[in-house]
Amino acid sequence: MDQKRLEAFEKMLAAVQKEYADMISSMNKMKADGKVKTVTYQQLMARKLMYQNMLSLYQIYGLVEESV
C-alpha cells in the first residue's frame, strides 16, 4: 500500500510541476503579446497562484527540494 501511495504522489507531483511550468510559459507568451488584461491571462494567474501554493506546501513539508 505504501509503495502505491508513493507512486501516486510522485505521479501527482510531476503533473503539478508540469502544469505549473506550462502555465508560466503560456503567461509569458501572452505577456509578450500584450494580452495581460484578458480573461484567459487572469485565469492562468489564479491557477498559477494555486499551483504555486501547492508546490510551496510540498516544500515546507520537505517533500520536494526548493525550486519555487
Biotite code that builds the C-alpha atoms (Angstrom):
import biotite.structure as struc

atoms = struc.array([
    struc.Atom([0.000, 0.000, 0.000], chain_id="A", res_id=1, res_name="MET", atom_name="CA", element="C"),
    struc.Atom([2.800, 2.451, 0.884], chain_id="A", res_id=2, res_name="ASP", atom_name="CA", element="C"),
    struc.Atom([4.505, 1.874, -2.459], chain_id="A", res_id=3, res_name="GLN", atom_name="CA", element="C"),
    struc.Atom([1.269, 2.622, -4.331], chain_id="A", res_id=4, res_name="LYS", atom_name="CA", element="C"),
    struc.Atom([0.797, 5.826, -2.346], chain_id="A", res_id=5, res_name="ARG", atom_name="CA", element="C"),
    struc.Atom([4.362, 6.908, -3.066], chain_id="A", res_id=6, res_name="LEU", atom_name="CA", element="C"),
    struc.Atom([3.930, 6.193, -6.777], chain_id="A", res_id=7, res_name="GLU", atom_name="CA", element="C"),
    struc.Atom([0.633, 8.114, -6.822], chain_id="A", res_id=8, res_name="ALA", atom_name="CA", element="C"),
    struc.Atom([2.260, 11.055, -5.029], chain_id="A", res_id=9, res_name="PHE", atom_name="CA", element="C"),
    struc.Atom([5.215, 11.108, -7.428], chain_id="A", res_id=10, res_name="GLU", atom_name="CA", element="C"),
    struc.Atom([2.848, 10.999, -10.400], chain_id="A", res_id=11, res_name="LYS", atom_name="CA", element="C"),
    struc.Atom([0.712, 13.819, -8.978], chain_id="A", res_id=12, res_name="MET", atom_name="CA", element="C"),
    struc.Atom([3.774, 15.934, -8.138], chain_id="A", res_id=13, res_name="LEU", atom_name="CA", element="C"),
    struc.Atom([5.139, 15.547, -11.658], chain_id="A", res_id=14, res_name="ALA", atom_name="CA", element="C"),
    struc.Atom([1.756, 16.564, -13.100], chain_id="A", res_id=15, res_name="ALA", atom_name="CA", element="C"),
    struc.Atom([1.561, 19.636, -10.846], chain_id="A", res_id=16, res_name="VAL", atom_name="CA", element="C"),
    struc.Atom([5.110, 20.694, -11.729], chain_id="A", res_id=17, res_name="GLN", atom_name="CA", element="C"),
    struc.Atom([4.476, 20.236, -15.463], chain_id="A", res_id=18, res_name="LYS", atom_name="CA", element="C"),
    struc.Atom([1.184, 22.136, -15.326], chain_id="A", res_id=19, res_name="GLU", atom_name="CA", element="C"),
    struc.Atom([2.879, 24.958, -13.400], chain_id="A", res_id=20, res_name="TYR", atom_name="CA", element="C"),
    struc.Atom([5.679, 25.192, -15.969], chain_id="A", res_id=21, res_name="ALA", atom_name="CA", element="C"),
    struc.Atom([3.160, 25.153, -18.830], chain_id="A", res_id=22, res_name="ASP", atom_name="CA", element="C"),
    struc.Atom([1.173, 27.963, -17.203], chain_id="A", res_id=23, res_name="MET", atom_name="CA", element="C"),
    struc.Atom([4.299, 30.083, -16.769], chain_id="A", res_id=24, res_name="ILE", atom_name="CA", element="C"),
    struc.Atom([5.172, 29.536, -20.421], chain_id="A", res_id=25, res_name="SER", atom_name="CA", element="C"),
    struc.Atom([1.672, 30.458, -21.596], chain_id="A", res_id=26, res_name="SER", atom_name="CA", element="C"),
    struc.Atom([1.601, 33.544, -19.397], chain_id="A", res_id=27, res_name="MET", atom_name="CA", element="C"),
    struc.Atom([4.988, 34.707, -20.669], chain_id="A", res_id=28, res_name="ASN", atom_name="CA", element="C"),
    struc.Atom([3.813, 34.352, -24.269], chain_id="A", res_id=29, res_name="LYS", atom_name="CA", element="C"),
    struc.Atom([0.595, 36.230, -23.541], chain_id="A", res_id=30, res_name="MET", atom_name="CA", element="C"),
    struc.Atom([2.551, 38.945, -21.723], chain_id="A", res_id=31, res_name="LYS", atom_name="CA", element="C"),
    struc.Atom([4.848, 39.343, -24.721], chain_id="A", res_id=32, res_name="ALA", atom_name="CA", element="C"),
    struc.Atom([1.763, 39.655, -26.938], chain_id="A", res_id=33, res_name="ASP", atom_name="CA", element="C"),
    struc.Atom([0.317, 42.358, -24.663], chain_id="A", res_id=34, res_name="GLY", atom_name="CA", element="C"),
    struc.Atom([-2.616, 40.216, -23.517], chain_id="A", res_id=35, res_name="LYS", atom_name="CA", element="C"),
    struc.Atom([-2.272, 40.614, -19.762], chain_id="A", res_id=36, res_name="VAL", atom_name="CA", element="C"),
    struc.Atom([-5.735, 42.111, -19.374], chain_id="A", res_id=37, res_name="LYS", atom_name="CA", element="C"),
    struc.Atom([-7.542, 39.180, -20.991], chain_id="A", res_id=38, res_name="THR", atom_name="CA", element="C"),
    struc.Atom([-9.764, 36.825, -19.036], chain_id="A", res_id=39, res_name="VAL", atom_name="CA", element="C"),
    struc.Atom([-7.596, 33.886, -20.069], chain_id="A", res_id=40, res_name="THR", atom_name="CA", element="C"),
    struc.Atom([-4.489, 35.537, -18.628], chain_id="A", res_id=41, res_name="TYR", atom_name="CA", element="C"),
    struc.Atom([-6.299, 36.338, -15.384], chain_id="A", res_id=42, res_name="GLN", atom_name="CA", element="C"),
    struc.Atom([-7.499, 32.728, -15.111], chain_id="A", res_id=43, res_name="GLN", atom_name="CA", element="C"),
    struc.Atom([-3.969, 31.486, -15.688], chain_id="A", res_id=44, res_name="LEU", atom_name="CA", element="C"),
    struc.Atom([-2.731, 33.858, -12.974], chain_id="A", res_id=45, res_name="MET", atom_name="CA", element="C"),
    struc.Atom([-5.255, 32.451, -10.491], chain_id="A", res_id=46, res_name="ALA", atom_name="CA", element="C"),
    struc.Atom([-4.318, 28.875, -11.357], chain_id="A", res_id=47, res_name="ARG", atom_name="CA", element="C"),
    struc.Atom([-0.609, 29.736, -11.178], chain_id="A", res_id=48, res_name="LYS", atom_name="CA", element="C"),
    struc.Atom([-1.037, 31.087, -7.660], chain_id="A", res_id=49, res_name="LEU", atom_name="CA", element="C"),
    struc.Atom([-2.939, 27.963, -6.590], chain_id="A", res_id=50, res_name="MET", atom_name="CA", element="C"),
    struc.Atom([-0.282, 25.638, -8.022], chain_id="A", res_id=51, res_name="TYR", atom_name="CA", element="C"),
    struc.Atom([2.492, 27.788, -6.557], chain_id="A", res_id=52, res_name="GLN", atom_name="CA", element="C"),
    struc.Atom([0.844, 27.436, -3.156], chain_id="A", res_id=53, res_name="ASN", atom_name="CA", element="C"),
    struc.Atom([0.637, 23.651, -3.565], chain_id="A", res_id=54, res_name="MET", atom_name="CA", element="C"),
    struc.Atom([4.311, 23.430, -4.506], chain_id="A", res_id=55, res_name="LEU", atom_name="CA", element="C"),
    struc.Atom([5.227, 25.665, -1.555], chain_id="A", res_id=56, res_name="SER", atom_name="CA", element="C"),
    struc.Atom([3.371, 23.347, 0.826], chain_id="A", res_id=57, res_name="LEU", atom_name="CA", element="C"),
    struc.Atom([5.249, 20.344, -0.569], chain_id="A", res_id=58, res_name="TYR", atom_name="CA", element="C"),
    struc.Atom([8.447, 22.282, 0.009], chain_id="A", res_id=59, res_name="GLN", atom_name="CA", element="C"),
    struc.Atom([7.525, 23.243, 3.588], chain_id="A", res_id=60, res_name="ILE", atom_name="CA", element="C"),
    struc.Atom([6.895, 19.603, 4.461], chain_id="A", res_id=61, res_name="TYR", atom_name="CA", element="C"),
    struc.Atom([10.159, 18.503, 2.871], chain_id="A", res_id=62, res_name="GLY", atom_name="CA", element="C"),
    struc.Atom([8.518, 16.582, 0.051], chain_id="A", res_id=63, res_name="LEU", atom_name="CA", element="C"),
    struc.Atom([10.373, 18.448, -2.715], chain_id="A", res_id=64, res_name="VAL", atom_name="CA", element="C"),
    struc.Atom([13.548, 20.457, -2.967], chain_id="A", res_id=65, res_name="GLU", atom_name="CA", element="C"),
    struc.Atom([13.365, 24.249, -3.093], chain_id="A", res_id=66, res_name="GLU", atom_name="CA", element="C"),
    struc.Atom([12.560, 25.352, -6.617], chain_id="A", res_id=67, res_name="SER", atom_name="CA", element="C"),
    struc.Atom([9.512, 27.676, -6.423], chain_id="A", res_id=68, res_name="VAL", atom_name="CA", element="C"),
])
